[in-house]
Amino acid sequence: MSSIIAVLIFILTLILIIWQPKGLNIGWSACGGAALALIFGIVDFHDVGTVAQMVWNATLAFIAAVIISMILDEIGFFEWAALHMARLAEGSGKRMFVYIVLLGAAVSVFFNNDGGVLILTPIVLAMVRALQFEDRMVLPFVMAGGFIADTASLPLIISNLVNIISSDFFGIGFVQYAVRMAVPALFSVAASLLVLCLYFRRGIPDRYDLHQLKQPADAIKDRRLFRLSWPVLGALLAAYFISEWTKIPVSLMAGAAALVFCFLARKSRVIHMRKLVRYAPWHIIAFSIGMYVVVYGLKNAGLTDQLGRAFQFFAEHGLYAAALGGGFLAALLASVMNNLPTVMIDALAIASTQASGLLRESLIVANVIGSDLGPKITPIGSLATLLWLHILAARGIRIGWGYYFKAGIILTVPVLFVTLSGLFLWLSLLSLFSS
């Protein structure tokens, strides 16, 4: 009976988060689901403390990264980069498409996928409209930006909330994670670029007029803060890499950098700090704790043990089966029930298996890859995608769920297969070097 109640609470919570009736905040929906789980005895307050300990680092790191991204966006940092990409392409539409995709990948890697898709989408959309592209030529750029934001969010722990949660759960350090994911991330970006170019090849213009774009320097609204941002970002990246030895959580490093940016921005005429802090995604804290309490209820009801048997089955059939099977299972779950609950459910399930050594490692990394890439199959796979669709609709571009679902399958499945195959090859090589 408890398992049925746990599933019903989870489904109800997920429906409210995706539907958001009358603008209901996702934090309230998640906390409501957690309250129901407590009332029905699916979880207890000790479980709530356990969950808070599991997700606090990921949640605070996410908020810090978003605040940094918002400040950089306000001073024109990302628009400056996008305009440089457009000018570097020298009037070639196809070359600009490639450069914009690579820019989206870079932003996703260093500023996380949510910040990348939400900040770059309006900028790229405004830029291609300034070039007076036809509507059918605008869609490839906005679709590519939304797609690459997730598929490129593999290489660093801070690139995706999913990455932080999994790394914290299994005690994986920043450098250790980066080493394991470096090659699969390259496979993912290369495969993404290839399928995007092939899928949208007929919608990309051959040429465009550079003179219709403003100069990159004109996009910078605060030159002092723009210059200061580079050493701060460089110091933050260096701090991330030494975190494995200092044992300082990435959220504290990102938070310190966010405070430095807030301090530097206090005298800026283009940044209103009160407004910026007010619109920061604080509700993500309530969402993270509430949603994961609901997910923890599934574990207490024994449902993750069933999932653990599936991961155990893959592990018993070798390294490639573990990588491919574990990744596609995670992707399927992420596409139908959102990637954030998926990565935690899968992590709990993997922890219950008897897999060890390289097989266990392949399941862990494949779960992250599947949870990062799988959400692109459906519009409900991630909250960022839902918000991205809302941003586009507000700017006159409506992408139907049928079109998105079709494009999502065609684009995601081959990229996921290539990336997981790259994981298998890379882990095999690493095992040879270590033996």
Sequence and secondary structure as in RCSB ss.txt:
>XXXX:A:sequence
MSSIIAVLIFILTLILIIWQPKGLNIGWSACGGAALALIFGIVDFHDVGTVAQMVWNATLAFIAAVIISMILDEI
GFFEWAALHMARLAEGSGKRMFVYIVLLGAAVSVFFNNDGGVLILTPIVLAMVRALQFEDRMVLPFVMAGGFIAD
TASLPLIISNLVNIISSDFFGIGFVQYAVRMAVPALFSVAASLLVLCLYFRRGIPDRYDLHQLKQPADAIKDRRL
FRLSWPVLGALLAAYFISEWTKIPVSLMAGAAALVFCFLARKSRVIHMRKLVRYAPWHIIAFSIGMYVVVYGLKN
AGLTDQLGRAFQFFAEHGLYAAALGGGFLAALLASVMNNLPTVMIDALAIASTQASGLLRESLIVANVIGSDLGP
KITPIGSLATLLWLHILAARGIRIGWGYYFKAGIILTVPVLFVTLSGLFLWLSLLSLFSS
>XXXX:A:secstr
 HHHHHHHHHHHHHHHHHH GGG  HHHHHHHHHHHHHHTTSS HHHHHHHHHHHHHHHHHHHHHHHHHHHHHHT
THHHHHHHHHHHHTTTBHHHHHHHHHHHHHHHHHHH HHHHHHHHHHHHHHHHHHTT  HHHHHHHHHHHHHHHH
HT  SSGGG HHHHHHHHHHT  HHHHHHHHHHHHHHHHHHHHHHHHHHTTTTS SB  GGGS  GGGG S HHH
HHHHHHHHHHHHHHHHHHHHH   HHHHHHHHHHHHHHHHTT SS  HHHHHHTS THHHHHHHHHHHHHHHHHH
TTHHHHHHHHHHHHHHT HHHHHHHHHHHHHHHHHHH HHHHHHHHHHHHHTS   HHHHHHHHHHHHHHHHHGG
GGSTTS HHHHHHHHHHHHTT    HHHHHHHHHHHHHHHHHHHHHHHHHHHHHHHHHH 
